[in-house]
Amino acid sequence: MSYPANINLIEKAITDLQHGKPIIITDDTNRKNEADLIIAVKMIKMPIMAML
């Protein structure tokens, strides 16, 4: 993946957070290969809470 594509993914993630959508950030597969669910608390809705 090229550098500009990475910037586009970051911009999309920020936009999704601003619209109340959760995003998943993953660790490198060569490390622990873990993931974190990130949600903007100000924007959280009941269906997202139910998913947790």
N, C-alpha and C positions, 0 to 999 in steps of 0.2 A: 504494500500500500504506500502510495506516495505521500509526501508531506501535506500538500493541499487537501487530499482526501481526509487525512487525520483532522485537520482544522474543520472541515465540513462536519465530521462526526461530533466534534466538540460543540460546535455551534448548534447542531441539532439537539444534542443532549441538554444544552442550556435552554433552548426554546421549549423542549418537552417539560423540563422542570418548571419553567415559568407558566406553563399551561396546566400544571397539576399532575403531570404524568410521571410515574416513577421511572427511574433508569437503573440499569445494572452495570456496575463497573467490575470488570474481571481482572484478576491477577495474571501475570505471565504464566503460561503453561509449564515453563521450566522452573517455576518456583512452586508455591503451594497450590496454584490453580484454584484459588478461592474467588468468590464473588460477593459484592456488597450491593444491597438494594438501597438506593438513595431517593428520598422523597422530600419535597419542599413542604415543611410543616404547615405553613400558612395556607397552602393550597390543597391539603389532604381532604378527601371526601370519604364518605362512609364505605363505598364499595372497595376502596383501596385498603381501608382499615380492616375490612372483613377478609381480604386476601391475606393479610399478615397473620 
